[in-house]
Amino acid sequence: MSDPIPFVIALLLLALPLSGRSRGLHTVIAFAAVAWIVAAALGVIATDFLASMFFPNQGRALHDTYYVVSHVHYQLSLAAIMALLALGAWLARPLSGLATLAFWIMHLAIAATIIPQNFIVALTASDDTFALARHLEAINTLSTIASVIALAAALLLVALIVIGFVRRRRNRP
């Protein structure tokens, strides 16, 4: 049986912003930043565990290859970037409605970029090379579309934060 402590911590990180002491959207954004880092780490652990359970002979062969180096480190990098952008959005309060919308679009697009990458290890069990190629192409296409949406939302969010700082500076005496 796996250790339940990381799952309890992740649950608390997701549940705390919804508690009665929440101070609004900024608290939710700050906790979302931490939850992204925890979720990425838990995703790496769960993916590694499932790969070792279902494909015990391939575990050593796949380590430090395309799957681990490219996709798992990609997930951790995106989680760290998401956390930094969430921190920037939290520091640049109050967010306008458009900035909040851009943040959540970026949040969901990054999730849509990361989540399909977890299925690549499971697809390697197939002996049908052509089917594997089609599945990998579909996953990479989905991740590419989601990453373009995330990039557009991130650029919009950064532009709105800069505009907010410029307007704040102009309004000071």
C-alpha positions as CSV (number, residue, x, y, z in Angstrom):
1,M,0.0,0.0,0.0
2,S,1.3,3.4,-0.9
3,D,1.9,6.2,1.6
4,P,-1.2,8.3,2.0
5,I,0.6,11.4,3.4
6,P,1.3,13.1,0.0
7,F,-2.3,12.6,-1.1
8,V,-3.6,14.1,2.2
9,I,-1.2,17.1,1.8
10,A,-2.5,17.6,-1.8
11,L,-6.1,17.4,-0.6
12,L,-5.4,20.0,2.1
13,L,-3.7,22.3,-0.3
14,L,-6.7,22.2,-2.6
15,A,-9.3,22.4,0.2
16,L,-7.8,25.2,2.3
17,P,-8.7,28.0,-0.1
18,L,-12.3,26.9,0.0
19,S,-12.4,27.1,3.8
20,G,-14.1,29.9,5.8
21,R,-10.9,31.8,6.4
22,S,-10.2,32.3,2.7
23,R,-9.5,35.9,1.7
24,G,-10.8,35.6,-1.8
25,L,-9.4,34.9,-5.2
26,H,-5.8,35.9,-4.3
27,T,-5.6,33.2,-1.7
28,V,-7.0,30.7,-4.2
29,I,-4.3,31.7,-6.7
30,A,-1.5,31.4,-4.1
31,F,-2.7,27.9,-3.1
32,A,-3.1,27.0,-6.8
33,A,0.6,27.8,-7.2
34,V,1.6,25.4,-4.4
35,A,-0.9,22.8,-5.5
36,W,0.6,22.8,-9.0
37,I,4.1,21.9,-7.6
38,V,2.6,19.2,-5.4
39,A,0.4,17.8,-8.2
40,A,3.4,17.6,-10.5
41,A,5.5,15.8,-8.0
42,L,2.6,13.4,-7.2
43,G,2.0,12.9,-11.0
44,V,5.6,11.9,-11.4
45,I,5.4,9.5,-8.5
46,A,2.1,8.0,-9.7
47,T,3.3,7.6,-13.3
48,D,6.6,6.0,-12.2
49,F,4.6,3.6,-9.9
50,L,2.1,2.6,-12.6
51,A,4.9,2.1,-15.1
52,S,6.8,-0.2,-12.7
53,M,3.6,-2.1,-11.9
54,F,2.4,-2.8,-15.4
55,F,5.7,-2.8,-17.2
56,P,8.3,-4.1,-14.8
57,N,10.8,-5.1,-17.4
58,Q,10.7,-1.8,-19.2
59,G,11.3,0.3,-16.1
60,R,15.1,0.2,-16.3
61,A,15.1,0.5,-20.0
62,L,12.9,3.6,-20.1
63,H,14.7,5.5,-17.3
64,D,16.8,8.4,-18.4
65,T,15.5,8.1,-21.9
66,Y,13.1,10.1,-24.0
67,Y,10.1,9.4,-21.7
68,V,11.7,10.4,-18.4
69,V,14.0,13.2,-19.4
70,S,11.6,14.8,-21.9
71,H,8.2,14.4,-20.4
72,V,8.6,14.3,-16.6
73,H,11.0,17.2,-16.6
74,Y,8.7,19.0,-18.9
75,Q,5.9,18.6,-16.5
76,L,8.0,19.8,-13.5
77,S,9.1,22.9,-15.5
78,L,5.5,23.8,-16.5
79,A,4.4,23.4,-12.9
80,A,7.2,25.7,-11.7
81,I,6.3,28.3,-14.4
82,M,2.7,28.1,-13.5
83,A,3.6,28.6,-9.8
84,L,5.7,31.7,-10.7
85,L,2.9,33.2,-12.8
86,A,0.4,32.6,-10.1
87,L,2.7,34.3,-7.6
88,G,3.0,37.3,-10.0
89,A,-0.8,37.4,-10.4
90,W,-1.2,37.3,-6.6
91,L,1.3,40.1,-6.1
92,A,-0.3,42.3,-8.8
93,R,-3.6,42.5,-7.1
94,P,-6.3,43.4,-7.6
95,L,-6.7,41.5,-10.8
96,S,-9.3,42.8,-13.2
97,G,-11.9,40.4,-14.6
98,L,-10.0,40.0,-17.9
99,A,-6.7,39.1,-16.0
100,T,-8.6,36.6,-13.9
101,L,-10.0,35.0,-17.0
102,A,-6.6,34.9,-18.7
103,F,-5.1,33.3,-15.6
104,W,-7.7,30.5,-15.5
105,I,-7.5,29.9,-19.3
106,M,-3.7,29.6,-18.9
107,H,-4.2,27.3,-15.9
108,L,-6.5,24.9,-17.8
109,A,-4.4,25.0,-20.9
110,I,-1.3,24.1,-19.0
111,A,-3.2,21.2,-17.4
112,A,-4.3,20.1,-20.9
113,T,-0.7,20.3,-22.0
114,I,0.7,18.2,-19.1
115,I,-2.0,15.5,-18.5
116,P,-1.8,13.7,-21.9
117,Q,2.0,13.3,-21.5
118,N,1.3,10.9,-18.6
119,F,-0.2,8.3,-21.0
120,I,2.9,8.0,-23.2
121,V,4.5,5.3,-21.0
122,A,1.3,3.3,-21.1
123,L,1.3,3.4,-24.9
124,T,4.7,1.9,-25.2
125,A,3.3,-1.6,-24.3
126,S,1.6,-1.8,-27.7
127,D,3.4,-4.0,-30.3
128,D,1.6,-2.2,-33.1
129,T,4.1,0.5,-34.2
130,F,1.7,2.2,-36.5
131,A,-1.0,2.5,-33.8
132,L,1.6,3.8,-31.4
133,A,2.7,6.4,-33.9
134,R,-0.9,7.6,-34.4
135,H,-1.5,7.8,-30.6
136,L,1.8,9.7,-30.0
137,E,0.8,12.1,-32.8
138,A,-2.6,12.7,-31.3
139,I,-1.1,13.3,-27.8
140,N,1.5,15.7,-29.2
141,T,-1.0,17.5,-31.3
142,L,-3.3,18.0,-28.3
143,S,-0.4,19.2,-26.2
144,T,0.8,21.6,-28.9
145,I,-2.6,23.2,-29.2
146,A,-3.0,23.5,-25.5
147,S,0.5,25.0,-25.1
148,V,-0.3,27.6,-27.8
149,I,-3.4,28.6,-25.9
150,A,-1.4,28.7,-22.6
151,L,1.2,30.9,-24.3
152,A,-1.4,33.3,-25.6
153,A,-3.1,33.5,-22.2
154,A,0.3,33.9,-20.4
155,L,1.3,36.8,-22.7
156,L,-2.1,38.4,-22.1
157,L,-1.8,38.0,-18.4
158,V,1.8,39.5,-18.3
159,A,0.6,42.4,-20.5
160,L,-2.4,43.1,-18.2
161,I,-0.1,43.0,-15.1
162,V,2.3,45.5,-16.7
163,I,-0.6,47.7,-17.7
164,G,-1.9,47.5,-14.1
165,F,1.5,48.6,-12.7
166,V,1.8,51.5,-15.2
167,R,-1.7,52.7,-14.4
168,R,-1.0,52.5,-10.7
169,R,2.2,54.5,-11.1
170,R,0.4,57.2,-13.1
171,N,-2.3,57.6,-10.5
172,R,0.2,58.3,-7.7
173,P,0.8,62.0,-6.9
